[in-house]
Amino acid sequence: MDFDPASDYPLGTRRPDLVTTPSGLGLGELTLHAVRAGLIGPEDLRATPETLRRQSAVALDAGRTQLADNLARAAELASVPSETILEIYTALRPHRSTAEELAVWAERLEAELGAPLSAAFVREALEAYAERGLLRADDRAAV
């Protein structure tokens, strides 16, 4: 059966068959008993890229384009290690990175991590930071 953003929302209620964990557990298998029995680990509490893409489609169908864009980027990053996400987050804080450092992150997101939407976001941030003087102090005029 195909996914319909309008009629299948909310996924957990109307289409629980489409919601799985990264290890393949179904939504119905996520129980307190399973947690207590050690059958569910922290990795099972993460959203999958496919679920995030479906949620993005729901948001887009509802006309919530910014939320849809955020969820699409989240889908790209769902498989990226948490440590890397934290590094990117830190690099995007005002006055933390040079233009070159942000450009390197954008390239890495696109080429190495398969996240072109997130790479475009970092490039947009780089431009905005340069315009607003939010790059690291020793590099504000570099862009």
Residue pairs with C-beta under 8 A, 6 or more apart in sequence:
3 15
3 18
3 54
3 57
5 54
5 57
5 58
5 60
5 61
5 62
6 58
6 61
7 14
8 14
8 15
8 18
8 54
8 58
9 58
11 18
11 19
11 51
11 54
11 55
11 58
12 19
12 27
16 26
16 27
16 28
17 26
18 50
18 51
18 54
19 26
19 27
19 51
20 26
20 27
20 48
20 50
20 51
21 30
21 40
21 43
21 44
21 45
21 46
21 48
22 43
22 44
22 46
22 48
22 78
22 79
23 41
23 43
23 44
25 40
25 44
29 39
29 40
30 40
30 44
30 45
34 40
46 78
47 55
47 74
47 78
48 78
49 75
49 76
49 78
49 79
50 75
52 71
52 72
52 74
52 75
52 78
53 71
53 72
53 75
55 71
56 67
56 68
56 69
56 71
56 72
56 75
57 68
59 65
59 67
59 68
59 71
60 68
69 117
72 117
73 115
73 117
73 118
73 121
76 113
76 114
76 115
76 116
76 117
76 118
77 85
77 113
77 115
77 118
80 113
80 115
84 113
88 105
88 109
88 118
88 122
90 96
91 97
91 101
91 102
91 105
92 102
92 122
92 125
94 129
94 134
95 134
95 135
95 136
95 137
96 136
97 105
97 135
97 136
98 135
98 136
98 138
98 139
98 142
99 126
99 129
99 130
99 135
99 139
99 142
99 143
100 139
100 142
101 136
102 122
102 123
102 125
102 126
102 129
102 135
103 123
103 126
105 122
106 119
106 120
106 122
106 123
106 126
107 119
109 115
109 116
109 118
109 119
109 122
110 116
110 119
126 135
126 143
127 143
128 134
129 135
130 140
130 142
130 143
133 140
135 142
135 143
